[in-house]
Amino acid sequence: MPQHRPLAVTAALAALLLAGCGAEEAQAPAPGTTTAAPTTTTPAAEGTAPAGEVPQGVAAQYAVLDEEVAAEGGRTSSGDWEVAYIVEPAEAWFETTGGEPTRRAPAEGETHHLEIIPIDAATGRIVPDVPVRLEVLDENGEVVDAKELMFFHAEFFHYANNFSVPEAGDYTLRATLQPPSSPRHGESVEELTLLEPATVTFEDVRLEPAAP
């Protein structure tokens, strides 16, 4: 015996089918067009620079370095090296003792804080892990003070120590740089730089001990 659905039920089913078809047609792209996938923009991490730009901290480091070298020092070059120096009054610094930073004040008799900045001439980058020895020579060529320099983390990376200069005068600074002690990446030895030590001198550097 044939089954017959009530007219109201049949009409409701037809309405649902038409609604479904209408929704599919609305979502389908028009012929000949393409729909791009939605894109999201990931913000750059705070403190980083967009690709191709120098980070602010790095730019500031070299700007301060250039200013201080121009005002209180000088530059020279030797082979793969560019070397800058800066003369300042004796300074305090922090040393790590027992895991805690301890302030070390200038010792009695220390008159100047002498800085050497070794730079890779090919890239302009300050070079880490460089053993540096600095000698201060008087007008007769006699060494009045000589020290190994320490690597300092400051406004810009540099090597320095406090020196004792007996009296005001024009001196020669003689810096001897050894190749960096850090391991290197590279495809061959031929492409490596800064493999040779360098000794540079800065003449007629005026050193005047600060007034007591």
C-alpha positions, 0 to 999 in steps of 0.5 A: 500500500503506497505511503503518502507524506503530509503536504506540510512535511513535503513543503518543509523538506523542499524549503530546506533543500532550496535554502541549502542550495542557495547557501552553496551558490553564495559561497562559490566563486564566480566563474573565472575568478579566484579566491585568495586565502586569508593572510595574517601578519605576524608582528616583529619581535620587540627590539628587532629590526625589519629585514635589511635594517641594522638593529637599533642597539648595533647602530647606536654602538657604532655611532658612539664608538665613532664619536669617541674615537673622533673626540679622544682617539684615532684609527689606523690599519694593518693587513686585515685589521683596522684598529682604533684607540680611545684615551680616558681618565682612569675608570672603575669597572665591575668584576665577577667575584664569587658569582656576584658583580663587584665594583673595582675602583681605580687603584692608587697611581692609575691615571688613564683608561686606555682602550683599543678596539680591533675591527675586521677591516673587511666588515667593520665589525668589532672582533671578540676573543682577541688577545691584546697587549698595550704598551705606553712609550715615552719620548725616549722609546722607554716603556713606562707601562704595559698591560694585557687588555680585558674585554669590556661589555659597555656602550660598545665592545672594547679592550682596555685597562687602567694605566699609570703615566708618571707625568704629562707629555706626548707618548706612543701607544703600541698595541699588539693584537693576536688572531682571535682565539675563537673557532671559525666556520668556512669552506677553506683556509684560504677564505679566512681572515685575521689569521696574522697578528698585528702591531700598530702604533699611535704616536704623539698621543697627549696624556695628562694625568687628572688633577688630584 
